[in-house]
Structures are given as C-alpha cells and as structure tokens.
Amino acid sequence: MKNYASAIVVVLTLVHMAGCSVFMAAGGHDGPNLAALRAGTTRQQVEHELGNPMNVATTDTGMVYTYKFEHERKPKAGSAAVHAGMDVLTLGLWEVVGTPVEMAQIKHGKAIVTYDADDVVKSFTVR
C-alpha cells in the first residue's frame, strides 16, 4: 500500500509540473515601466511598477530602497511548441529539463532608489 501511495504522489507531481515550460515560453512577461524611475516620482508609483523592495536602508542622504525585478520576455512560440512536443514524447518527464531551461532565460534587474522624507524619488540607478 505504501508503494502505491508513493507512486500516486510521483504521478501527481509530474502532472502538476507538466506544461510549466510550455506556458513560460508561450506567455512571456511584461517588464516594468522603468520610465517611472525619475526624480519626483512617488514611492507608491515606483512600487506599482517594481513591487515591494527587497531591502531598505537609511543613509545620510535619505531612505535607500533596493528592488529586484524581472525584465521583459517576449513570447517564444517555437520554444513552446518544442517543449509541448517533448512533454508528449516523454509523458511529462521533459519538464524536469524544460522548466529549468526556461527559468534560466529569465533576466533580473536591480533598481536602487533614494527617496526623500516625503517618499519622493531623489535619485536612482538600474542595473
């Protein structure tokens, strides 16, 4: 009975994973509007584009927030088709390879924004 339960868990995990690489390749991702990072923009506007900061520090020049974001990714129909075909041929096992391949394609950026006492952008850098 224990082996039967283990087999069910493995099958459900593979079914859950199947298709992730297909959707990642086909869907793409809209990157943030980096034009929002300019002097005079409010912290609320910046965080609407970049999300929550990953780090906050206080310096003598103001509050420094560090944001991590994902750059824009264009949809890749050809890659999605290859992933789908490999999923069919390998009964979903391709996802063990395909999903990490797609994840490796994701490019992250970092924005360092200094705000004044009124939560308005004083300066910023994007890497």
Steps between C-alpha positions, in 0.01 A plus 500: 500500500788736580653452152161571343471830691854597401424431134190718519701787649763471225236492224313799646825695528587429136150592385525825697836583345400404146451807288688752713774549241237522226315781676819679601623504138163585345394764749795733524501773763446874489785673675452806719469850359843629596393851394328508840849530651563870476552775751169620637317167474335373817599177671147370439542548123840330502371204701204468264755424226770314696311339787615494859864579580736219592706727725459837673782702652527839663791720394595861557355582155161336559328164489655259250275225367629210291258329262547182299293467184462278197581652161255465213494160325343462158278195439686223315253288301773275357640416842151438636431257215827313563425476873146374428631240257763380744236483776289271283796282397624459858157486670577821689849409618644771273392757758791393720723649228270748325389704801856571626600591142220756482576630850864553400379731221347743751706817535474694824593858562559703810388855566643706784279796583564778752192673638476826692300542822177534297553163318586675174783369278821701538725270295510152355720250321396195301728202451 
